[in-house]
């Protein structure tokens, strides 16, 4: 009973100051997951720690790619086709920085991994 009231108190204080403990920014992760759904990369940006492995999973029925850089300036760091529903690609990000990526077939699909 005491635990329930303690949890409720945290939510009440959060509500009074205009934040929710459930909506607070999550810590950086050692692993990251990006889902491709309805022609979008989610989440973007994705924040991870150096050395994190990021995995992209295609949940659409069509071919997408994960291509580093931008459509205007692909940088050649990585490129992988994801040939339909369930296809995956993983990449480890060792160095801090911001890594843009896109789908070479649907160039409005863009994402970003931030390593910090």
C-alpha positions as CSV (number, residue, x, y, z in Angstrom):
1,X,0.0,0.0,0.0
2,X,2.8,2.4,0.9
3,X,4.5,1.7,-2.5
4,X,1.3,2.6,-4.4
5,X,1.0,5.9,-2.6
6,X,4.7,6.6,-3.3
7,X,4.2,6.0,-7.0
8,X,1.1,8.1,-7.0
9,X,2.9,10.9,-5.3
10,X,5.6,10.9,-8.0
11,X,2.9,11.2,-10.7
12,X,1.1,13.9,-8.7
13,X,4.3,16.0,-8.3
14,X,5.1,15.5,-12.0
15,X,1.6,16.7,-13.0
16,X,1.9,19.8,-10.8
17,X,5.2,20.8,-12.4
18,X,4.0,20.0,-15.9
19,X,6.0,16.8,-16.6
20,X,5.3,13.1,-16.5
21,X,7.9,10.6,-15.2
22,X,6.8,8.3,-18.1
23,X,7.5,11.0,-20.7
24,X,10.9,12.0,-19.4
25,X,13.8,11.6,-21.8
26,X,15.2,8.1,-21.7
27,X,18.8,7.5,-21.1
28,X,21.1,6.6,-24.0
29,X,21.1,3.0,-25.0
30,X,23.7,0.4,-25.8
31,X,21.5,-1.0,-28.5
32,X,19.0,0.7,-30.7
33,X,16.0,-0.4,-32.8
34,X,14.5,1.4,-35.7
35,X,11.3,0.2,-37.3
36,X,10.4,0.9,-40.9
37,X,6.6,1.3,-41.0
38,X,4.4,3.0,-43.6
39,X,7.4,4.6,-45.4
40,X,8.9,6.1,-42.2
41,X,11.9,5.3,-40.0
42,X,10.8,5.2,-36.3
43,X,12.2,6.6,-34.0
44,X,14.2,9.4,-35.5
45,X,16.4,10.7,-34.2
46,X,17.7,7.7,-32.3
47,X,20.2,8.5,-29.5
48,X,22.7,5.8,-28.5
49,X,26.0,5.4,-26.7
50,X,29.3,4.8,-28.6
51,X,29.7,1.1,-29.4
52,X,25.9,0.6,-29.7
53,X,24.5,-1.7,-32.3
54,X,21.5,-0.3,-34.2
55,X,19.1,-2.7,-35.9
56,X,16.6,-1.7,-38.6
57,X,13.6,-3.9,-39.2
58,X,11.3,-3.5,-42.2
59,X,7.6,-4.1,-41.4
60,X,6.4,-2.9,-44.8
61,X,5.7,-5.4,-47.6
62,X,8.0,-3.7,-50.1
63,X,11.7,-3.2,-50.5
64,X,13.4,-0.3,-48.6
65,X,17.0,0.5,-48.1
66,X,19.1,1.9,-45.2
67,X,21.7,4.1,-46.9
68,X,24.0,6.4,-45.1
69,X,24.1,10.1,-45.8
70,X,21.4,12.0,-47.6
71,X,19.9,11.5,-51.1
72,X,21.8,14.5,-52.2
73,X,25.1,13.3,-50.7
74,X,25.3,9.5,-49.9
75,X,28.5,9.0,-47.9
76,X,29.1,5.3,-48.5
77,X,29.4,4.3,-44.8
78,X,26.6,1.7,-45.2
79,X,24.0,0.5,-47.6
80,X,21.6,-2.4,-47.2
81,X,18.5,-3.4,-49.0
82,X,15.7,-4.7,-46.7
83,X,13.6,-6.9,-49.0
84,X,10.2,-6.8,-47.5
85,X,8.5,-7.6,-44.2
86,X,10.8,-9.0,-41.5
87,X,14.1,-8.0,-43.2
88,X,16.7,-6.6,-40.9
89,X,20.1,-4.8,-41.0
90,X,22.4,-4.0,-38.1
91,X,25.3,-1.6,-37.8
92,X,27.6,-0.7,-34.9
93,X,28.3,2.9,-34.2
94,X,31.7,3.3,-32.4
95,X,32.4,7.0,-32.9
96,X,30.3,9.9,-31.4
97,X,28.6,11.9,-34.1
98,X,25.4,12.4,-36.0
99,X,24.7,9.8,-38.8
100,X,22.1,10.6,-41.3
101,X,20.5,7.9,-43.4
102,X,17.7,7.4,-46.0
103,X,15.9,5.0,-48.2
104,X,17.4,5.1,-51.7
105,X,14.1,4.0,-53.2
106,X,11.9,6.4,-51.3
107,X,14.1,9.5,-50.8
108,X,11.7,11.3,-48.6
109,X,12.3,8.6,-46.0
110,X,15.1,9.9,-43.8
111,X,16.4,9.2,-40.4
112,X,19.3,10.0,-38.0
113,X,21.3,8.2,-35.4
114,X,23.0,10.4,-32.8
115,X,25.9,8.8,-31.0
116,X,26.9,10.6,-27.8
